[in-house]
Amino acid sequence: MPTISVIIPAYNRAVFLKEALESVFAQTYTNYEVIVIDDGSTDNTEDVVSKLLAEQPETADKVRYIKQANAGVSAARNHGIFEASGEWIAFLDSDDLWFPEKLEKQMAFLDEHPTAGAVCGLTYHYQDGQIQKNKDGMILYHPHPLDRATSVLPFELFATQYYVDTCSVLVRKTVLYKAGLFECGIKIGEDFCLWVKIAKFTEFWFLSDVLGYRRNHDTNTYGSSALETLFYDRMIRQLQMVRWSSEPHIVKLYEQWFLIHYGSCAYRNRKERNYKEAASSYWSAAWYAHGLKTKGRLFVKFLIAKFFPFVFWIWDKRRDSR
């Protein structure tokens, strides 16, 4: 029986899938199976898998290809989990890549930490064959490296600002079932919601190693503002349920998260000179803010954006010219 089941959901990503599979076949840790869940692709995804296995027959007994009607990435991943034989589950989206030592490093760590329920690490931003850098020439990581070395990621950190790449996660199958698997009702951030739930009841470890590449391209779902809006609408509804819980500190964490989100939206709208939307974002940020001073400052910004936007126009123009 394989120790690890690698789940690869694929939907019309034939152009990237071959590289993703080859990065799995190149792993120095070899006790794994690969389950490709074709989520109703209309391109040549199946041909890519068949051709690759024909070229590398030694990998054929490790790979299962399953095609389902299009149901979304969460349903595809859950289908793969149901089919999995391994004790541990690793996820690799069809457009991402692993470093050859990814699984070996994580399994070695888990051997030393038997109480761990999940482990993740860093990934590089990757586009058009190049590691991405910011304007200062610094390599971009996802998520941003933590200041400390290897450590447990507490629920509080996940629930506020920490985002983990799905392709870096290795998690016990029993933990996934206990957490309830991926939520099919949301189209973006479904992995974030699952990691938050997992971190609440088990040790979720972070390794400071870079484990692979997170590929950026024009069809990434996170690039859709409409999907982002749906995600935060879903989170707001979840917050309403959390308010009824017996853990008020969790409510505060959610509210801090929304404060950061709406503050970022206001800043982005100001840069785009969209002051009507900026005013709306400042109002929402003020609603979730704690402390009269913070609420007051955000409310003043709301009034400026709504009734005196020329003040922000002058202010931002002077700042940008520095």
Phi, psi and omega in degrees: 000136178291148176281324184239135171252121180264118183260122179238101173281142182220130174219105178053043177238036182303329182295335181253340192298322182301315179296320180299313180296319180296328178290334174284315181297338181275002183296139176284339172266123192246357182274073183218164168236156179241129178240108177268118177257105178278110186273058176072036181297148177249004176261202184264038180304313182297321180295323180298315180295313181300315181295318181295319180292328177291325179286332180233071186299338180292344180261353188300323182284354178266348191245133170241130178251123182232128179251134178231164173295147183302122182221001179101162187294325180295315178296322180294315179296317179298320177300317179296322178296317178300325182276347190291143177257342186282158175287328181246147181242129174242142181246136175220112176292153189293350178251005181253172185222150175251151166283152184303330184267008187306302183292322181298316179297318182289320179292324177297320178294317183293329175298329180272347182228074186295343180273356181291141177257340181199156178214145180219181179201197182268158171223152174276146165289137188217129180208135178052041176078008183232144171288129184279147178230158177275184185295341179267004179084009180276135179296138181268126175253160172220119353286178178296136182304138176284158181291331184262168180281196182313131183199167174280136176269113181285159178305320183301323180289318178298319188286353183244306191215357188262124180243130183249135175289132180302324184290349179262357188270137168233123190220146177295140180296322179297326178294320179298316179295321179295324181281345177099011179062190182282141179279122182279350184278351178239149188255352178213141181080012181296328178289319177303314181300321181290319180296322178301315181294320180294316183295344181285334186232000179215168178285118178248104188268149176245128174257138181279005178283146171275122190253349181176195181242133172259107188280130175257132177203175189294338184259010174302135182291333182292347180281357182268118179293329179295318179291324177298319178298317178298321180297313182288330172298318179296319180292325177297319177296322178295323178299322179299324177288322180296328181302333181272000182281174179265017182238079185299334179294332177292321176302316181297323179294316177299317182294324176296320179299314180293325177301314179296317181298308184289330174296320177294321178297318180297317180297316180296319180292326176295320179296329179270006180060028178261079190285335177296313179290326177299318179299316179299319180293320178296322179297315180295320179297318179297325180298322184266355183287151175250138180097132183297326181296314179294314178301317181297317180298317179291324179293322176297318178296324175300314181297319179296312182296326184277319188246337182226055186298338180297335178296315177293323180301314179292315182301309182293324179296317178295319180296317182292335182277351180288000000 
